Amino acid sequence: MNLKVFFSILMGLNLGVIFMNIPPAMDELMLLYGVSYTRISVLLSALLWSHALMQIPAGMMTDHFGTKRTLAASLILMGFGNLVPAFLPDFELAVFGRVATGIGTGLSVASTMKMVAVHAPGGRIGMYQSFFGGFFSLGSIVSFLVIPQLAASGWQWIYVLPGTISFPMLAMLPALGLESEAPKPFSPLGLGRALGLREGWLLGLCHALSFGSMLNLGNWIPSLLAELSREGIAAGFAWGGALVMLTSGIGRLSGGFVLLKVSSFRVVAGSLAILSVLFLGLFLIRSPLPAICLALLASWFASINFGAIFHLAAKATLSDSYATLFGFINFLANLGAILFTLTFGMVKDATGSFTWGFLILALLSSAAFFLNIKELRIK
């Protein structure tokens, strides 16, 4: 296998472990730090905030400083940010570590995607980008399956496992043979054009509801199942989060095949319509088995439109603005993931149930569907 492709697959796995190391051990960390669901949602979203804010700057930095340097910086930050919270059981230190980790993950996505785009064997960029995205979900499954076992030997393992993965990858960098690109000037006009595109905002809203809801299903489904079963703790239902992330990975990969028969616009609009119904079902259901079935369906429909969203984005602008527009859409998606994470934590504390959060997602998905039917004219 091409070493760069292998490295991108490892990066996808690494990111999946990092993004989902907290949810499988949420109960242990709430007891360790003495915090509520609202406060633990701050820890969950701390990485998402910094990751989201890095989306646009990370693309510019990758172009300016080169792929190899940006990858090195990202791996150092991800390793450092995860290991720091393992030293002391301090909530503020943990939040600081997650912020540093989020800066690293933001840099890693931009630099890895550029590396794949430039060096994809046979020019099959889309296929290898799909591998990168799909293995993110597989890495998330590793967290759900392994972290609860390791945490039984000490809470530090919640951070040590994701913290140590980055350093072997850092040692691999010299063997990749990445050329040192010459620094390039930034292009603020590209960002200005992206911010002025109606399609960018609409597709960003779609991606926020898709990526944001998928990530929150992974974050909260173990806690939701524990709530609905009225017994046990979230760690006992970590398998639910693993299934959600596995379904998401399959959804992203299968979305490319769906586009062979269905237009991008119909994939995006149709997935939003179905998500609104599934989220309404999750609001109404009060039993674990139907809830996990609906969650898996929601995860799949929230993931099949990944390629369709960025296909529509590419048709909305010129090639010299692709990266900037993609970064802007990813920024909005991560912002949605953050807001949904905080919303679910606050809803749980205010009402005693996670289900009201799904009513909010159902209403937003319906609104996004009608907005796109009315406003988005790209086919």
Secondary structure, DSSP 8 states (H G I E B T S, - for coil): --HHHHHHHHHHHHHHHHHTSSGGGHHHHHHHHT--HHHHHHHHHHHHHHHHHTHHHHHHHHHHH-HHHHHHHHHHHHHHHHHGGGSS--HHHHHHHHHHHHHHHHHHHHHHHHHHHHH-GGG-HHHHHHHHHHHHHHHHHHHHHHHHHHHTT-TTHHHHHHHHHHHHHHHHGGGG-----------HHHHHHHHT-HHHHHHHHHHHHHHHHHHHHHHHHHHHHHHHHTSS-GGGGHHHHHHHHHHHHHHHHHHHHHTTTS-HHHHHHHHHHHHHHHHHHHHH--SHHHHHHHHHHHHHHTTTTHHHHHHHHHHTS-GGGHHHHHHHHHHHHHHHHHHHHHHHHHHHHHHS-SHHHHHHHHHHHHHHHHHHHHH----
